């Protein structure tokens, strides 16, 4: 409404010259009374700091807001017309011969004079600001120079004082000087002076630069080190000028001792700083370096003397740097390093000797290798070398304990991924070399065993796109391990422990998680890849050199048939059997029970000859069995497993030939990583798998957690085991041996671990909880079973 009213008022304004003049004069007087606001050459108000001409903030006074309102109602400006409007009016009047108006010219001139004054004031203000800033800079510079001058004066004064002190001699010093001159001739004094000058020059060259590094200039200027000041003053006014000749031997010795003390103190200070830092860095590096098994870490790199006399030029250029180049091998011990590119079934024979001896007998209870082993009648007493060519976290926890939870290193797949190709090759091959070696098989033979089950993974043969595993290097260690078995009369059970895609989704299959074998998008692809691998393996091990040593040939370790299609697994098994037999393998073929239960194999695969069903028996992975009391566990081993074995051996109630390929004497699942990396135990109720159907979050031990189920005693060093606990562990192991020998026999899991005694025959035998010989036992299930509760054995560990 105000804007419309202003427009109507403007339309009613008079158009004659007198009216304009009178109105302009009146408004000029009004502007002067309320404070004139300067305008520019266009008639617009000039800016007013800090607010703009049209600032409507609440900080304005009420009078100013009223004035602005009156301006808007009277035409919207403090001028009657803008210059643009006047120019239009002039053009209109020029038609009448007019040249403009005096009052218009004077008004414009006045406005422009005001603009000029304001502009000059603005320029002057800028100049004043610049002068002020320059003055501040000059003041700061003067203050700095003054401070510097004072510091310089102080430094010069101190240096002069020190120099004066060094040049000033007391009466005693003069007397010492006189005596010195009397003691030595002039030539002797000259010789001593020259010698001291040379020594001083050497000291100055060697230590003056170091002194400047250790003691900073500002510290010297502020008198931070008196002795150093004196030393510098001596250098400036001493040997070169001859004034130092006035010191006696005693004085020189005293000054020398001071300098030595100074240098010694500096060295001690440096060491006090460097040594702790070095220790911290060393610990950090040791914790962040690639973890490896203790057995590997404590073994020096092999000497590789086999390469002596072998020229690198004997290796063709196309083979250099490959698995056929022995100069790239970490360990050449007991390998034939003569180059050959010969392959059998696409698998290299590089490293093998051309001759072998099968006349060795493991022990008096079994025949030599060249003679037949009467399977089904003669019990297998075998040993697994687990955690060697197929890495398992609970066997070698040092590979995994160095990583944080965030790293998510939980199996060989994630371990090799985290390490990267180069580091993984170095780390894992050193493990292959040291964890199981020639001595291992000699010890296994000495412990009374006659068979060795060697778990290995498919990447010993090949790898596929996306695989981080170390390809093919474990192959030559597998072949060397077989030869070590041959040298000790030990027959071999080849155990393909990991197939493409993972046959069970557990960490010992290489990759924990989803089952991708015969399952999922690549299930059929991985099934065929597995058959291709068996085609190569069976072709290779059908050679004459392996007919007496590789007497058992495994198809796949622990296929998780409870999570797979049973018919698909049986169909694949039939294809594998046909393929392997076609390639002339005459060994016993071993297949896993798939956790279906022995009684459920009656009628399946019974049309094949020389086929053996493999079951793995543990009490600790079943919540019903783990909470049995010690005497009940012993009774279950004697009766329960014996009954299962006998039913399975009978083709009318089970499959037929049956053996136990894995078992241990552990009575709890307390061992670190036994239930996967970072997962607790059923025993203490800390087994959190992230899946409600598989987690066990309530303590599961015979006491029902009263007293508390605990793992400390079970995981303790065996030297701290009570006598009754050792007795139970020994009898529990012997009871299992007896039960499994009701079938074809057994393989203990496993020979060596880093720390888990109840899973290591080597450690258990040393602790006295396993027999010294597998065939020599002092307990059988016909004996009266002790009541371990009455003997005082706690049931909570």
Secondary structure, 3 states (H helix, E strand, C coil): CHHHHHHHHHHCCCCCHHHHHHHHHHHHHHHHHHCCCCECCCCCECCCCCCCCCCCCCCCCHHHHHHHHHHHHCCCCCCCCCHHHHHHHHHHHHCCCCCCCHHHHHHHHHHHHHHHHHHHHHHHHHHHHHHHHHHHHHHHHHHHHHHHHHHHHHHHHHHHHHHHHHHCCCHHHHHHHHHHHHHCCHHHHHHHHHHHHHHHHHHHHHHHHHHHHHCCHHHHHCCCCHHHHHHHHHHHHCCCCCHHHHCCHHHHHHHHHHHHHHHHHHHHHHHHHHHHHHHHHHHHHHHHCCCCCHHHHCCCCCCCHHHCCCCHHHCCCCCCCCCCCHHHCCCCCCCECCCCCCEECCEECCECCCCCCCCCCCCCCCCCCCCCCCECCECEEEEECCCCCCCCCCCCCHHHHCCCHHHCCCCHHHHHHHHCHHHHHHHHHHHHHHHCCHHHHHHHHHCCCCEEEEEEEHHHCCCCCCCCCCCCHHHHHHHHHHHHHHHCCCEEEEEEEECCCCCCCCHHHCCCCCCCCCCCCCHHHHHHHHHHHHHHHHHHHCCHHHCCCEEEEECCCCCCCCCCCHHHHHHHHHHHHHHHHHCCCCCEEEEECCCCCHHHHCCCCCCCCCEEEEEECCCCCCHHHHCCCHHHHHHHHHHHHHHHHHHHHCCCCCCCCEEEEECCCCCCCCCCCCCCCCCCCCCCCCECCCCCCCCECCCCCCCCCCCCCCCCCCCCCHHHCCHHHHHHHHHHHHHHHHHHCCCCEEEECCCCCCCCHHHCHHHHHHHCCCCCECCECCCCCCCCCCCCCCCCCCCCC
